[in-house]
């Protein structure tokens, strides 16, 4: 009777790595997944939404799900930047900073953001308006 190779029946889910990050940084990000969420997915969505936008970014929330809400995705990235080890955070911050610059170019400051609540007061990306 033929036997299966050891481990042949086991399936280990492979999560995509983030291009531009070292294997150590990717491993640290994967370790955060149970606590913070899908950091790689948040980065991909943040990048896609910023780069898809034309002259401005639609912050009005045309998407009914947090999965495509750019500010929600930026919240996940910020949580990861604070939870990662210093070297991994530095690598991720380099990628996020370039997107943040584009986000700032395509939005305007919201002078009333702090009055909306502490969540808006703490996060600079929640203190922006559409440039229309």
N, C-alpha and C positions, 0 to 999 in steps of 0.2 A: 504494500500500500504506500503510495507517494505521500510525502510529508511536505507541508508548506515551509518555506524559509522562515527563520525566526523573525518575528516582527511583521510578517507579511499581512497579517490580519489587522494590524493597528494602523489607524489613519491619524496622522497628526496634522491639524490645520496649519496651513502656511499663511502667515499674514504678510502682506507686501511690505517691503522695506521702503524707506524714504530715500530717494535719490539725493545725493549730496551730503549724506551723513555717514559717519563711520559705522562699522558693525557694532562697536560698543554703544554708540549713541542709539542705534536702532534697537539693540537689546534692552537698553534702559527704558526706552519709550514703550516697548512691548510689556515690560514689567509693570508699567503704570496703568495699563489698559483696564484691569478690574476696578481700580479706584477712580480714574479720571474719565476714561472712555477711549474712543478710537482717535488717538492723536494724529496718526497718519491720515485718516479719513477727514479729520478736521482741517488739516493742512491742505489736502487736495481740494476740498470744497472751498476753503478760503481763497486759494489760488485761482480756482476756476471762476468763482463769482467776481473776483476783482478783475481778472483778465478778460472775462466775457463782457464786462460792462464797457460801454462806449465812453462817453465823456463823463458820465457820472455813475454812481453806484445806487441801485434801487434799495433803499433801506426801509421802504414802506411795508415790507413783509408780504410780498406777493405769494410767497410759498407758505402753505399752511403747516408745514412741518419744521421743527428745529433743525432737521438734517441739512436744510439749505439756507438757514438763517445765518447770515455772515457774522453777526455779532455773537450769536451763540457759539459758532465755531471758533471765533477769536477768544471767547471765554475759556474754551477747552485748551487752546494753545497757551493761554496765559497761565492756567493752572499747571500745565505740564512744565512750563519754563520755571515755575517756582518749585516744583517737586523733583525735577531731574537733578542728578549730580552736576556739579559746576561745568565740567568739560562737555557733557552731552547738552546741557542747557545752552552753552555758548554756540555750539554747532546749530542747534535748532533756532536760536535767536537770530543767527545770521540769515537764515532762510526767511523767517517771519519778518525781520526788519525791512527787507526789500519790498515785501508785500504791503507792510504798514505804510511805507512811503507812498506807494501807489494809492492806497486807501485814503490817505490824507490829501493827496492831490485831487481826488475825485469827490471829495466831500467838503462841507463847510462846518465851522464850529457852531454848536448849538448853545446859545447863551442861557437857555432855560433848562438844560439837562440836569443840573444838580437839584433843581426843585422837583424833578420827577421821582426822586428817591435815592437812597444810598447806593443802589446798584449802578445807577447812571453816574453818580458822583465819583465812584471809585475807578471806573473803567473809561479811559479816554476815548476808546472806540465807540462807546455808547453816548458820547458827547458830540456826535457829528450829525449833520443834516445833509440831505441830498442837495447837490448843486444843480438846481434846475432854473 
